[in-house]
Amino acid sequence: MEPVPPSPTEQDTDMGGDPACWLDRVCPECGGFLLEARPTTCERCGTALAAE
């Protein structure tokens, strides 16, 4: 007889992840994460970013 795997707990089923509010900190050109809150250019690829 094979052992029965434990049932999932709340911690095991929590998918978590990064908050969607960080989407404005991702360069649309290269996908790099922007360290500044409102950057004017991407420090990774140099793409000019639109001011909102």
N, C-alpha and C positions, 0 to 999 in steps of 0.2 A: 504494500500500500504506500502510495506517495504522500508526502506531507502536504497539508492544505496551506496555501499561502495566506498570510494574515489579511484581514479585511482592510480596505483603505481607511485612513483616518482623515480628519479635516485637514491636517497639515499636509498629508500626502496628495490631497486633491486640490489644494490651493494652487492655481495657475500663476498668480502674481504677475510680475513683469514690470516694465517701465511705464510710467504714466504717459498718457497721450499728450499731456501739456508740454512734453519735451519735443514735440514734432517741430516747433518753430526753431529748435536748436540743431536741426539736421540740414546740412547743405543739400539743396535740391539737385545740384550738379554731380557731386562725388559721393554723397551720403555720409560725409564726415560729420562728427559731432562737434558743434561749435561751442567753445568754452565760454565766450562772452554772452551776456544776456541779450544784447541787441547789436551784433556785429554788422559792419558794413561790407566786409569781404571775408571769404572763407580762408582761414589760415592754412588749410590743407592744399587747396587747388587754386586759390586766388580769385574765384568767381565773385563778382560784385553782387551783393545781396540787396534786395529792395527794402527800403525803410517802410515800416507799417505805420 
